[in-house]
Amino acid sequence: MGRFTRRWILPVFYLTDHWISRVGLWLVMSAVVLWIFLTGASEASGYLGILQFVALPVLFFAGLGLVPLGIALQRRREAPDHHLHLPERVEWGNRRVQRLVVFLAVATGFNVVVGGALSYRTVRYMESTNFCGTACHQVMGPEYAAYLVGGAHAQVRCVDCHVGEGAGAKIAAKWNGTRQLVLLLTNRYSRPVPSPPHALKTSAETCENCHNREHDYGNRLWRQSRFDDAGERLETALVMKVGRIHGAHLGKGRRIVYRAADRQRKTMVAVRVEHGDEYGGAGTGAFEREMDCLDCHNRPAHAFETAERAVDREMAAGALPQRVPRFRRAALAVLGKAYPSREAAAEQIPAALLAYYKQNAPDAMVLHRTELERAGQRLLALYQQNVYPEMKLTWGSYPQHNGHTDSPGCFRCHNEELKTKSGKTMTQDCESCHKVWGVEEKNLAALRELGG
């Protein structure tokens, strides 16, 4: 046996006399080799990212833990004077002690460098939107897909809104993630995924990092188009008094606390305006919260549409035909069916649209068949953006409360049920929030004047 082998290689074998230590060393070296091989992989590389940034660190640190465990077990098995082949006198002048210390120092330094790099990349990867959206693909797939088309908020990382600032928030988020992993592995997660208000970060921690509460947003034009069966566009146009609305609810010195009948916050049972009125109704509240941005803008980055809203929007944009007779009715009939899976919907939706016209308007089908075939594919795309049968997520599962067109929204509080002791109710005057230019009108004059 060579001199180099005796001095520098044998300590490795001494440290791995036990089979558990050998398994640990094998895990460490395998993790290191794979880490080097995968260096440069993108954090957006799907399951390859999970392998590099999550699985490999687990293997590496598990291996490091098994090595001393095997040494401890070997120590119990061997006579003390044979343990690790150490000399009887442990002093720095002993050459065998020096070699062992050098070996341990080099190994420790190597493990610190590799372990630190793995830990840093793991934490960074677990804060990426790719990890949040793809690690639990079936569960978070709908939320991730909605996030990607979420406009300005598609540029905001998930952790910026869902975790918050500080070490405590990060630790709480990782603990909650561990609980969610257990629910996933045991198949006990909720379908669809709820948005529990008790877990919401306040708007001061999230929204107000970008949006100033004190800013006066003034008035904004809001318009919406829908179509009748003849394909005629019906326009609604309002001048929204955004600054006034925000000031009344979140202005300086304004604090509103509400009690809701349940955690979905669809029905309010009491509203208290600090230094102002208190409105109450029938029933007892199961959940109390101080009102902030997220009580109205409840789907800022994960918006799902109703079928009616989706079809009208696509028709207004020209992506779906406007002049094909009865198209809107046909589209809603097709989208409103219950399909057992997304795969079944992919097969049935385009055919269902043609079948509808074959049965109800055969002449229109002959004249517009090409348009209807393209429209069938577009309807399928709308369905797949909003409906996930495996998650029990369908049209309207996640209503949006900013307004009162797709859900009660504002009228959860502004209604006749909530009253002060003197019988006063919150205002329901349309002009207090917006100026109406027209509601579902053809050729709306106000929009024509604006060039719309």
C-alpha positions as a printed Julia matrix, in Angstrom:
452×3 Matrix{Float64}:
   0.0    0.0     0.0
   1.48   3.36   -1.02
   2.47   6.08    1.41
  -0.17   8.54    0.06
  -2.91   5.9     0.4
  -1.92   5.08    3.99
  -1.8    8.72    5.02
  -4.75  10.28    3.15
  -7.12   7.61    1.83
  -7.35   5.28    4.82
  -9.04   7.91    7.07
 -12.01   7.85    4.69
 -12.42   4.13    5.24
 -11.91   4.53    8.97
 -14.78   7.01    9.06
 -17.03   4.59    7.18
 -16.44   1.26    8.92
 -20.18   0.92    9.53
 -22.59   0.34    6.62
 -24.73   3.32    7.67
 -21.72   5.62    7.35
 -20.94   4.14    3.94
 -24.53   4.87    2.81
 -24.15   8.41    4.15
 -20.9    8.97    2.26
 -22.5    7.57   -0.91
 -25.44   9.99   -0.56
 -23.11  12.95   -0.01
 -20.93  12.16   -3.01
 -23.93  11.39   -5.24
 -25.55  14.69   -4.3
 -22.33  16.58   -5.02
 -21.81  14.91   -8.4
 -25.42  15.51   -9.44
 -25.25  19.12   -8.21
 -22.14  19.75  -10.33
 -23.79  18.03  -13.31
 -26.97  20.17  -12.94
 -25.17  23.46  -12.27
 -26.65  26.1   -14.51
 -30.16  24.63  -14.59
 -32.78  27.35  -14.58
 -35.11  27.89  -11.63
 -37.89  27.78  -14.22
 -36.96  24.24  -15.33
 -39.95  22.56  -13.69
 -39.31  19.24  -11.99
 -35.59  19.44  -12.8
 -35.5   22.5   -10.55
 -37.2   20.53   -7.75
 -34.54  17.81   -8.15
 -31.62  20.24   -8.03
 -32.82  22.75   -5.46
 -34.9   20.56   -3.13
 -34.08  16.85   -3.49
 -30.27  17.18   -3.7
 -29.9   19.29   -0.54
 -32.05  16.77    1.32
 -29.8   13.92    0.13
 -26.64  15.88    0.96
 -27.57  16.76    4.53
 -29.13  13.34    5.15
 -25.82  11.78    4.1
 -23.87  14.08    6.43
 -26.13  12.99    9.26
 -25.71   9.28    8.55
 -21.89   9.37    8.67
 -21.59  10.28   12.41
 -24.52   8.0    13.18
 -22.62   5.07   11.68
 -19.49   6.07   13.58
 -21.43   6.11   16.86
 -22.89   2.66   16.17
 -19.44   1.32   15.22
 -18.01   2.71   18.45
 -20.5    0.72   20.48
 -19.56  -2.41   18.55
 -15.75  -2.15   18.74
 -13.37  -2.07   21.66
 -12.55   1.53   22.58
  -8.85   1.16   21.67
  -9.74   0.1    18.13
 -12.29   2.83   17.45
 -11.32   4.66   14.25
  -7.79   3.29   14.68
  -6.88   6.33   16.73
  -3.62   6.32   18.7
  -3.71   5.84   22.46
  -2.24   9.32   23.02
  -4.04  12.12   21.21
  -1.62  15.04   20.92
  -0.73  17.45   18.12
   2.81  16.1    17.79
   1.45  12.71   16.67
   1.58  12.47   12.86
  -1.57  10.29   12.67
  -3.52  12.89   14.66
  -2.26  15.65   12.35
  -3.35  13.73    9.25
  -6.79  13.04   10.72
  -7.26  16.71   11.7
  -6.21  17.86    8.23
  -8.62  15.4     6.66
 -11.5   16.52    8.9
 -10.71  20.2     8.25
 -10.67  19.74    4.48
 -13.86  17.63    4.55
 -15.61  20.12    6.81
 -14.61  23.07    4.65
 -15.82  21.24    1.55
 -19.14  20.38    3.21
 -19.64  23.96    4.4
 -19.07  25.35    0.9
 -21.29  22.81   -0.82
 -23.93  22.84    1.93
 -24.04  26.64    1.98
 -24.44  26.83   -1.79
 -27.16  24.19   -1.75
 -29.01  25.89    1.1
 -28.88  29.31   -0.55
 -30.13  28.0    -3.89
 -32.83  25.95   -2.15
 -34.21  28.95   -0.25
 -34.05  31.08   -3.37
 -35.77  28.42   -5.49
 -38.51  27.85   -2.92
 -39.31  31.57   -3.13
 -39.65  31.49   -6.92
 -43.03  31.59   -8.65
 -42.08  28.47  -10.6
 -41.78  26.47   -7.38
 -45.05  27.83   -5.98
 -46.93  27.05   -9.19
 -45.45  23.75  -10.34
 -44.23  21.84   -7.26
 -47.82  20.79   -6.46
 -49.05  20.97  -10.04
 -52.58  19.6    -9.68
 -53.35  21.67   -6.58
 -51.79  24.97   -7.6
 -52.13  24.57  -11.37
 -55.31  26.69  -11.6
 -53.89  29.47   -9.42
 -50.61  29.47  -11.35
 -52.35  29.63  -14.73
 -54.51  32.55  -13.54
 -51.43  34.28  -12.13
 -49.59  34.1   -15.48
 -52.37  36.09  -17.18
 -52.84  38.41  -14.2
 -51.69  41.61  -15.88
 -49.4   43.81  -13.8
 -49.4   41.35  -10.9
 -47.89  38.63  -13.1
 -44.58  40.43  -12.45
 -44.95  40.16   -8.66
 -43.5   37.1    -6.91
 -45.9   34.9    -4.95
 -43.88  35.35   -1.74
 -44.19  39.13   -1.92
 -47.92  38.84   -1.16
 -48.26  35.45    0.54
 -45.26  35.46    2.89
 -44.57  38.98    4.1
 -41.44  40.57    5.52
 -39.1   39.31    8.25
 -37.72  36.02    9.47
 -40.85  35.23   11.46
 -43.04  35.45    8.37
 -40.69  33.18    6.43
 -40.61  30.57    9.19
 -44.42  30.63    9.46
 -44.7   30.25    5.68
 -42.35  27.23    5.63
 -44.26  25.64    8.51
 -47.53  26.18    6.66
 -45.93  24.74    3.53
 -44.99  21.61    5.48
 -48.6   21.24    6.61
 -49.78  21.65    3.01
 -47.28  19.0     1.87
 -48.76  16.55    4.38
 -52.27  17.32    3.09
 -51.05  16.75   -0.46
 -49.37  13.42    0.33
 -52.43  12.2     2.23
 -54.84  13.49   -0.43
 -56.74  15.56    2.14
 -56.41  19.01    0.57
 -59.48  21.15   -0.13
 -61.05  21.24   -3.58
 -61.15  24.0    -4.71
 -58.35  25.63   -2.76
 -59.95  28.11   -0.32
 -58.69  31.65    0.19
 -58.93  31.82    3.99
 -59.07  35.46    5.17
 -57.44  34.61    8.49
 -54.24  33.81    6.57
 -54.29  36.96    4.45
 -51.5   39.44    4.91
 -52.84  42.94    5.45
 -52.74  45.36    2.55
 -50.16  47.39    4.53
 -47.77  44.43    4.17
 -48.57  43.71    0.53
 -50.56  46.1    -1.66
 -49.19  49.23   -0.04
 -45.62  48.32   -0.91
 -46.56  49.53   -4.4
 -49.88  51.38   -4.03
 -50.07  54.46   -1.84
 -53.16  54.51    0.35
 -53.08  58.3     0.53
 -53.01  58.8    -3.24
 -56.14  60.32   -4.8
 -56.94  58.17   -7.82
 -59.64  60.55   -9.01
 -62.28  59.39  -11.51
 -61.85  56.54  -13.99
 -63.91  55.47  -17.0
 -65.25  51.92  -16.71
 -66.93  50.2   -19.63
 -68.28  46.76  -20.36
 -69.7   45.18  -23.49
 -72.13  42.32  -23.83
 -73.97  40.95  -26.84
 -77.52  39.87  -27.52
 -78.59  36.86  -29.6
 -78.5   38.91  -32.79
 -74.88  39.86  -32.15
 -75.66  43.48  -31.28
 -73.16  45.09  -28.89
 -74.71  46.48  -25.69
 -72.48  49.0   -23.94
 -72.35  50.0   -20.3
 -70.24  53.01  -19.35
 -69.68  54.52  -15.91
 -67.4   57.18  -14.52
 -66.11  55.52  -11.38
 -65.36  57.87   -8.49
 -62.36  55.79   -7.42
 -60.78  58.47   -5.26
 -64.01  59.04   -3.36
 -64.61  55.29   -2.87
 -61.1   54.71   -1.54
 -61.3   57.73    0.73
 -64.61  56.61    2.23
 -63.26  53.16    3.06
 -59.51  53.54    3.57
 -58.88  57.28    3.86
 -56.67  58.85    6.49
 -58.04  58.15    9.96
 -60.69  55.82    8.52
 -61.04  52.4    10.12
 -63.84  49.94    9.38
 -64.28  46.58   11.11
 -66.8   44.01    9.89
 -68.18  40.69   11.06
 -69.07  38.09    8.43
 -71.37  35.1     8.7
 -68.56  32.8     7.53
 -64.99  32.92    6.32
 -66.07  33.29    2.7
 -67.24  36.83    3.59
 -70.25  36.64    1.28
 -72.7   37.76    3.97
 -71.99  40.52    6.49
 -73.8   40.64    9.82
 -72.25  43.79   11.29
 -70.1   46.74   10.23
 -68.53  49.24   12.61
 -67.05  52.55   11.47
 -64.59  53.82   14.04
 -65.74  57.18   15.45
 -68.89  56.69   13.4
 -71.91  54.47   13.01
 -72.35  50.78   13.77
 -74.6   48.77   11.49
 -76.02  45.41   12.53
 -78.32  42.76   11.15
 -79.67  39.33   11.88
 -77.36  36.44   12.7
 -74.07  36.08   14.5
 -70.67  36.66   12.96
 -68.19  33.82   12.69
 -65.32  35.96   11.49
 -64.17  39.51   12.22
 -61.62  41.53   10.3
 -60.49  45.11    9.76
 -61.41  46.09    6.23
 -58.61  46.74    3.75
 -57.94  46.52    0.0
 -58.28  42.73   -0.16
 -61.89  42.73    1.02
 -62.99  44.24   -2.29
 -60.04  43.45   -4.57
 -60.11  39.84   -3.41
 -58.64  38.25   -6.56
 -55.89  40.7    -7.56
 -53.55  38.13   -9.09
 -55.65  34.96   -9.49
 -58.8   36.11  -11.27
 -61.3   33.6   -12.69
 -64.2   34.68  -14.88
 -67.82  33.74  -15.19
 -68.76  32.14  -18.51
 -70.86  35.17  -19.46
 -68.03  37.6   -18.76
 -65.49  35.5   -20.65
 -67.67  35.12  -23.77
 -68.6   38.82  -23.87
 -64.97  39.86  -23.48
 -63.82  37.59  -26.3
 -66.65  38.72  -28.58
 -65.83  42.38  -27.91
 -62.18  41.69  -28.77
 -63.16  39.95  -32.01
 -61.75  36.58  -30.91
 -65.26  35.09  -31.05
 -67.79  35.82  -33.83
 -70.26  38.64  -33.26
 -72.57  38.25  -36.25
 -73.2   34.51  -36.22
 -76.87  34.16  -35.16
 -77.47  33.01  -31.58
 -73.76  32.59  -30.97
 -73.68  33.92  -27.4
 -76.54  31.61  -26.36
 -74.85  28.65  -28.05
 -71.47  29.41  -26.46
 -72.94  29.64  -22.95
 -74.89  26.42  -23.47
 -71.7   24.61  -24.45
 -69.58  26.09  -21.65
 -72.29  25.48  -19.07
 -72.21  21.71  -19.47
 -70.51  19.57  -16.84
 -67.55  17.74  -18.34
 -65.93  14.97  -16.26
 -62.37  16.14  -17.0
 -60.38  18.65  -18.98
 -59.46  15.89  -21.42
 -63.13  15.13  -22.0
 -63.83  18.83  -22.49
 -61.07  19.02  -25.13
 -62.83  16.31  -27.1
 -66.41  17.46  -26.59
 -66.54  21.29  -26.58
 -65.73  21.95  -30.28
 -68.09  19.15  -31.34
 -70.8   20.36  -28.94
 -70.85  23.81  -30.55
 -71.35  22.32  -34.02
 -73.99  19.94  -32.66
 -75.88  22.89  -31.12
 -76.09  24.64  -34.49
 -76.92  21.44  -36.34
 -79.93  21.01  -34.07
 -81.04  24.64  -33.55
 -79.78  26.64  -36.54
 -78.67  24.35  -39.38
 -78.6   27.16  -41.95
 -76.22  29.2   -39.81
 -74.0   26.15  -39.4
 -73.69  25.75  -43.16
 -72.91  29.45  -43.7
 -70.5   29.87  -40.79
 -68.98  26.42  -40.3
 -65.35  27.61  -40.54
 -65.98  30.38  -38.01
 -67.73  27.96  -35.69
 -64.85  25.49  -35.85
 -62.38  28.21  -34.86
 -64.79  29.45  -32.19
 -65.01  25.93  -30.73
 -61.27  25.92  -30.13
 -61.43  29.35  -28.52
 -64.27  28.28  -26.23
 -62.16  25.31  -25.22
 -59.3   27.67  -24.32
 -61.67  29.77  -22.17
 -62.92  26.64  -20.44
 -59.41  25.44  -19.68
 -58.45  28.82  -18.25
 -61.31  28.8   -15.76
 -62.57  25.27  -15.1
 -60.68  22.39  -13.43
 -63.04  19.47  -12.66
 -60.38  17.56  -10.7
 -60.2   20.52   -8.3
 -63.99  21.07   -8.31
 -63.3   24.54   -9.7
 -65.94  25.79  -12.1
 -67.37  29.05  -13.42
 -67.98  31.44  -10.53
 -66.21  29.4    -7.85
 -64.08  32.44   -7.01
 -66.34  35.52   -7.25
 -64.76  38.96   -7.42
 -66.12  41.53   -4.99
 -64.82  44.76   -6.56
 -68.16  45.91   -7.89
 -71.52  44.17   -7.93
 -71.89  42.64  -11.39
 -70.58  39.1   -10.83
 -71.25  38.88   -7.1
 -73.07  40.94   -4.42
 -69.76  42.75   -3.9
 -70.51  46.23   -2.53
 -74.03  45.19   -1.56
 -72.67  42.8     1.05
 -72.52  45.9     3.27
 -74.57  48.46    1.38
 -77.97  46.83    1.81
 -81.24  47.17    3.7
 -80.41  44.44    6.23
 -77.61  46.26    8.05
 -78.95  49.18   10.06
 -77.98  51.44   12.93
 -80.15  51.54   16.05
 -81.97  54.52   14.56
 -82.73  52.55   11.36
 -80.12  54.23    9.14
 -78.6   52.1     6.36
 -75.45  52.56    4.33
 -75.96  54.49    1.13
 -77.06  52.66   -2.0
 -77.21  55.76   -4.17
 -75.61  54.95   -7.52
 -74.26  58.49   -7.89
 -72.24  58.2    -4.68
 -69.82  55.79   -6.37
 -70.21  56.4   -10.1
 -71.85  58.57  -12.7
 -73.9   56.48  -15.12
 -73.46  57.26  -18.8
 -75.45  54.32  -20.05
 -76.39  50.74  -19.18
 -76.52  48.09  -21.92
 -77.28  50.56  -24.67
 -76.7   50.19  -28.4
 -74.51  52.88  -29.95
 -73.95  54.62  -26.64
 -73.66  58.32  -27.49
 -71.19  59.16  -24.7
 -68.71  56.58  -25.99
 -69.08  57.79  -29.58
 -68.17  61.29  -28.44
 -65.01  59.9   -26.84
 -64.14  58.01  -30.01
 -65.05  54.62  -28.53
